[in-house]
Amino acid sequence: MAVDVIDYKIIGDDMQIVEVELDPGESVRAEAGAMMYMGPGIDMQTSTGGSGGGLLKGFGKGLKRMLTGESFFITSFTHKGKGKGHVAFGAPYPGKVIPLDLSELGGRFLCQKDAFLCAAKGIEVEVALTRKLGAGIFGGEGFILQRLQGDGMAFVHVGGTVVKKELAPGETLRVDTGCLAAFSESVDYNIEMVGGFKNALFGGEGLFLATLRGPGLVYLQSLPFSRLADRIVAASSYKQRGETRGAGGLGGSLIGDLISGD
């Protein structure tokens, strides 16, 4: 499928959005619910993304997107007015938007599930399973990846600060599995267990690390959504226990735990 050539600008710092500029007839596709605002002349159509392949193909594409943590449906925004049209997309949690020109990246790029934000019409979002058994079994967040494929612009969202690494041939990098945001298909990706009993038991970094070997481009994120969610759940749990026991919030909850032996 021919890919639309779109212009864009990224707005914001720590909670970024991407505003896409469309000429008449151009389209951009986005994860359902990602749209923030749009100008006049923009037509919005939600579907399974199976145009040209019938209902069954669209159903299959929807299921594949669900495997990667995306919505079953995808929304297309087409400019049917005159002049320039604009539509903007916001990320679901604090972080950065990374623009990826797939025509300069070999036509394919891998990213963590849930990372896809939007892309020019013609870019395909596919399931990409890890190539090695160890990575599949122990990779956690890295078990199922998204493959972005095409020759145009795609945009992914990552949590926190972005770190860009260009690995030379044979150069290795060990990363927390959740902090690996996106990387070239040329990068060899595997999961290795953390060495040492105390490191594994008390290190607090998880039992496994992703090992990346160049050549290729790698994007890292400082705040994976899973890490943010864990902190929110933990804080919510302390608050609920404090309110339930009527012991003065967090401090009372901790004292209550000590007294009760929890």
N, C-alpha and C positions, 0 to 999 in steps of 0.2 A: 504494500500500500504506500502511495506517495505521502510524504510527510509535509505538513504545512510549515512554512517558515514564519516564525513569530518573533516579535520583539517583546522585551520585558524589562522591568526594573524591580529590584528588591528593596523593600521599605522596612525601616526599623533596625534595631540593634540586637537585643536579646530575645525579642518576641517578633520575629520577622514575618512579613507576608510577601508574596510575589504578585505584582500586577502585570498582567499580560495584555499587550496591545494587538488587536486583530484588524486586518484589512477585511473588506467585504468578502464573505464566503469562507474565511478562515475559521478554524475551530481549535479548541483546546479541550482536552479530556481531564477529568479530575475525579478523585475519590469522592464518593457521595458524602455530602455534608461539609466539604472543605471550602465552598464558596463563601466569600466575605461580602463582596458587593459587585455590582455590574452596572454598566451604563446602558442607555437606550439602544435598541436595535439588537441586543443579544438574545438569542433564542436558546432556551435550556431544554434538553431532552435527556431523560434518564432511561437507561436500558441495561441489558446484560453485556452489551458490547459485542454482540454476535452478528453485526450487519454483514450481509453477503453470505452468511453460512447457515442461516435458518435458526429456528428455535433451539434445536438440539446443540448446535455449536455455541450459541449464546449461553445456554445453561451450563455447558462445560467450562466456558471461560469464567462464568460467575463463581463456580465451585473452586476453580483454581485460585481466583483472587481471595476467596475465603480462607484457603489454606495458608496464604501469606499474610493473613491478618487484616486484609482489606474488606470492604463491603462487597456483598454479592452483586450490587449494581454499580455502574459507573455513569457519570453525567457528562454529556457533551455540551459545550457552549459555542454556538456558531453566530458570527456577526452577520446579520441579515439586513442591516441598515446601510447608511452611506457614511463615507469618511472613515475615521478610526473608531473602533470599539474597544472598550476596556472591561476586563473582569479580573477580580483579585481573589486570591486564595490564602487562607490563614492556616497555620499549623495548630495541632491540637494541644500542644504543651510547649513550655519555653525552650527555645533553641534557635537554630539557624536553618536557613534554606540554602541548599547547594544546587546551583545550576550545572547541569551536565549536558554538554554538547556531544551527543553520541557520535556524530560524524567525525569528531576528533579523537574518539575513544575506541575506535575499532567497531562501532556499531552495537556494542554490547557492554553492559556494566552490571555488576551484582551489588545488591544492597540488602540490609536487614529487612525482615518482614515489618510491615507497618510504615516503612520509610517513604513510600511513594506519595507524592502530593498532587502533582499534575504534570501534563505533558502535551506537546503538540499532537494534533490528530495524526494518526499513523504510527505512533510509538506503541509498541506492545508491552504489556506487563505480564510476565510469565513466571511460573514456579521453577525454581532452580534448587534441586536437592544437592546437599554437599557430596563431594565426589568420593570421600573416604568414610569407611564404616565408623571409625573412631569419632570423627567429626559429627556424624549423624546421630550416634547414640549419646554422646556426652556433650555435644555442643550447646545444648539448651536453646538460647535465642538464635544461635547460628545454624540450627538443624535445617530449617526451611528458609531459603533466601528468595529474593525477588530478582528476576533478570529483566532489565530494561533493554529493549531491542528496537533499533531503527536508526535513522540518520538525521534526527532533529533534536530539539531541546526537550529535556525532561528535568523535573525538579523534585528533589527529595528533601525530607525534613529530618534533622538530627537534633538530639537533646544537648543543651549546654553549649560549650565552646567546640569549634571544629578545629581539628589538627590535620593538616594535609602532609602526607609522606610520599615521596617518590623513591621506591625501593630499587636499588641497582640489582643486576643479575646476581643471584646467590645471597643477597643481603637478607637477613632475617629480623623479624620483629615479633615479640611476644606481647599479647594484648589480652585484657579481660574480654571474655566473649561478648559481653553486652556493649563494650565500648567500640567494637568494630562496627562501623556504620556502612561503609561501601568500599568496593575495591574492584580492580580490573580482573577480567577472567584469566589474564596471564599470571596472576599471583597464585602461588600454591598455598592452599589453606588446609590446616589440620588442627586437631585438638590434642594437647598433651596434658598429662596429669602433673599437678604441682608436686615437686620433690620435697621429701621430708615430712615425717609424721606430724610434727608440731606446726609446720606451715599449713598443712592440709586441715588440721583440726582447729587451730586457733588463729590462723592468718586473717580470716574474715574476707578473703578475696575469692572464695569458691575453690573447688577442687581442681578445676581445669582452666587452662589458658589456651587461647587461639595462637598458633604459630604461623606466621606469614613469611613466605620466601619470595623474593623478587625474581624477575623484574615486574614492575607495575605500580600503579597509583593506588594509594590507600587513604581513605578518610576515616578519622576516629572521632568519637563523640565523648565529651566529658561527663555527660549526665544521661545515661540510658533511662528510658521511661520505666523499666522494671525497677531500677534503683530508686527513682523518685517515688514510685508506687509503694515500694516496701516501706519507705520512711513515713509516708502518709498513713498506711495501714497501721504501722507500729504506734504512731502518735495517736491515731483514732482509738486504738485498742486501750492505750493508757488512759485516755480521756473518758472513755465509756466506763472503764472499771472504777475510775475516781468518782464519776457521777453516780454510779450505781451504789457505791458503798458510802457516799456522802462524807468522804473523809478529806475534803479540801483539795480535790483535783489530783494532779500528778504526784505531788509529794505525799498526800494521804494515801494514794493508791500504792506507792512503793512501800510505805510503812505497813499498810495492810497486808501486802504480799509477804513482808518479812515476818509479821506476827502469825499469819495463817500458814506460813511455810510454803507458799506458792513460788 
